[in-house]
Structure formats: C-alpha cells, structure tokens
C-alpha cells in the first residue's frame, strides 16, 4: 500500500510525495519495527521509563536509573493539571468557533519554521516570545518582569499528531513527565539521521522518561492522539483537532546535578540544543527559548474559562 501526499520543501514549495506508510514520519519505521522497538525498550537497563514497577524485573531495571534522575522524577510526581486547566488548554487549541491563543501561536511558529509540525514550549519561570501577543489579544495588564527565558523547567504542549525533530539536550540531565494525554518517545544511539533506535515507549499521565549526557541523550517526541482526517507531517503542519498531550520537562546542567564539580565547557548547556533537520537531514543548533510563560498562559486560561 502507498499513499500520495503533498509536502513542503525547505524552500516552501509544494512537492508530491509517494511513500509507503512504513517510511512516513514521525519515526520512519514500519509498524512491525515499532513493535519490535517497544519490546526492546521493555528490556533496556537502566530502564528508559520511570513508573510504578509491576514486576521484579522492572524494579531492578529502574533501580539502575541514576539517583539524580530519580530525584527529579520523585519531585515531579505530584504535579497535576486541574480539570479546568486541561479543558482550558483544549479551548486555546481550537480552530472553531474561535481561534484560540495556542492555535494562533502554532500558526506563527509555522511561518518561522515549516520543517515539522510545531509544539509549544511554556517557561515555568521566566518569559516567553509570545507573552506580549497574549497580553494584547486578551487584554492582560503587564505584571512585571519574570527574568529571562532560560528556565530549567518547561511545560510542553503537543497537539495531536505533532512531533519534534530528533534532538539532544546539550549534555543535560533531565526528565520528560507526562501530565495529560499520551506521548511517544523514541530514543536513539546518536544524533544523526538514520541513527540506530534504542527503544520506543508511550508515556501516560504519571509516567516519566529520562535522559543524560551519556544515556538516552537523543530522542524524538510525538503525540499519537487523534489529529483529524488529514495526516500530519511536513506536507500538512497543523492538525484539525484540539486533542493534545502535555509534558513537564526539567533539564539540569552537569554542575547543577553535582555541585562544586568542575565541568568541561564541551559538555554543553541547556541554553543550546542540537537537532537533525526533518527535511535536509543535517545537524543544526537551536538556542532555547519559550513561546509563553506559565504565568501569562494561566491568566489567559483563567480569563477564558470563566467567560
């Protein structure tokens, strides 16, 4: 079976693409291969997933997860969205009857980068690129400066069927904690197009994946929920639904996990990540920033959920 779709090249031109479903994004792997990778991930040691173990084997594999990672996961384990926050975020992703703030930001991001379907980064502290747009459109008064955009903790909102490029996190140690919805995480051996896959797993609320400079440091993230009737990919960068997943991410530089330790500069920082371009397949650098700050987004959510 093959499918024909229209994709946009990096030059912005449309091009017809005929491909088998087994070679389509986000993972460019057949369903059989993905099943094999899910089984493979269940045998990784240390475990890629952190959750409540249900067997001796799971317990032992999670026991091998670094203590600094387990500390981050334990501290995040009680973070929750309230029911009204979950629904209010959904409203801001809607296309109709009114276009929500988050949908508008997704459209803006496509104008800046049309290589992959966008997702939204929300700084838990600090500020966001689109804070001023949110204040203007929703009549919010300025509420003071909230430092810079280099937050170690971010909320990421993943519209259904949207995904990240393959990327690394500047040699940091961190977690990806699922708050709502479902998220798929594919871990890779190295940052290179066509790199060997280490494992594929699905996170549900309360579960966590992790990364470090020397383990699971390269991955791709994808929301497998219902995105509507049209496939999402480089040829169609925005879904048709308001379904989404949300994840809480923490990235600590090496000196923050081991205080008072000399850290060589080449180990990197959370301020600059690297990724593989989805169309050109080359490695590029990404100076990290957030699209919104949590204090602005939450004010928008509260304002619109009460109207």
Secondary structure, 3 states (H helix, E strand, C coil): CCEEEEEECCCCCEEEEEECHHHCCCCCCCHHHHHHHHHHHCCCCCCCEECCCCCHHHHHHHHCCCHHHHHHHHHHCCCCCCHHHHHHHHHHCCCCCCCCHHHHHHHHHHHHCCCCCCCEEEECCCCCCCHHHHHHHHCCCCCCCCCCCCCCEEEEEEECCCECCCEECCCCEEEEEEEECEEEEEEECCCCCCCCEEEEEEEECCCEEEEECCECCEEEEECCCCCCCCCCECCECCCCCCCEEEEEEEEECHHHHCCCCCCCHHHCCCCEEEEECCCCCCEEEEECCCCEEHHHHHHHHHHHHCC
